[in-house]
């Protein structure tokens, strides 16, 4: 297996770039974890580790834009605003779902807080560097994000489960809208207080008393970052009226919703979503599992894409994450999406929604060498992932994949050694 800081060449493969079409009998050259060259006539330097791609398909590593892998207890449901809690604080590097996702060609996840809150916790974008210490999971340079939620989940969380439990506001959709306006009004005021303090401190003269800073509020700190465009909003949503409501509130307060998650009625308001510059992250054909999902249709992804929305297909499930390439194929079957558009729905579009498209999501020179190698076309029913690379290192090789018992034992040994070299099975 190629370690870090070496040359790797994947040769003679069909390359699905996700950005500039398909290259037949092509080569991907990787240097120091980055894609150094891609094309038909790429020279392979002496000493490079060669991966024979004859008969195989190479595509960008799959990015799951909605995941709850590698964490336990995803909802801090005791309050409707919990913007201060962080998924990054509770990631588990030993979660077997990481390895199973690698076996499905997944290289990055957007690990989200649950949907019990109008505004939930901060998300964590990770790379699936299985076997390395937990801090190695974090995707360096990925913008910070936060989870919003609309609809049934938020309202039903407020139903008392035990005698004496106090109901939490809000209980209605109009209450959710009011709460959003209220908290962002407070965030603006908090932002103004800090700007005033910073200006006063900057204007101090010798002998002046230093001004007192405003009281720190961790909830509002995160929301000020939203207002300043420093934190991306990922919003759980289903109904078209709620989608339009959130876009209206976002416009009123001057921030953009980076992605509407689930967005099962997005096809009804696709023009509005596109005009707002928001992405849509949906299921391929999962519907009717609750009341607000009854109007979902399998053509949703393709219809939104036709109207100019950048669409992704997500898992929201450790099990579905292993087969996201099959979910993408459904966009072609149900909605007539092109092959490249379907590929982008699980790669480049997801990278764009997460603000990491300059670093990953397509097979282009200069990007991270996050790559999945299939034994056939990814959309063929019998195809499977043969190898998954992250930063040019092999983190999954089907030919050398150990049994589950051996895998757990290897992980224990790595933890004891506290290694940072990584990339071996």
Order of alpha helices (4+ residues) and beta strands (2+ residues): beta-beta-beta-beta-beta-beta-alpha-beta-beta-beta-beta-alpha-alpha-alpha-beta-alpha-beta-alpha-beta-alpha-beta-alpha-alpha-alpha-alpha-beta-beta-beta-alpha
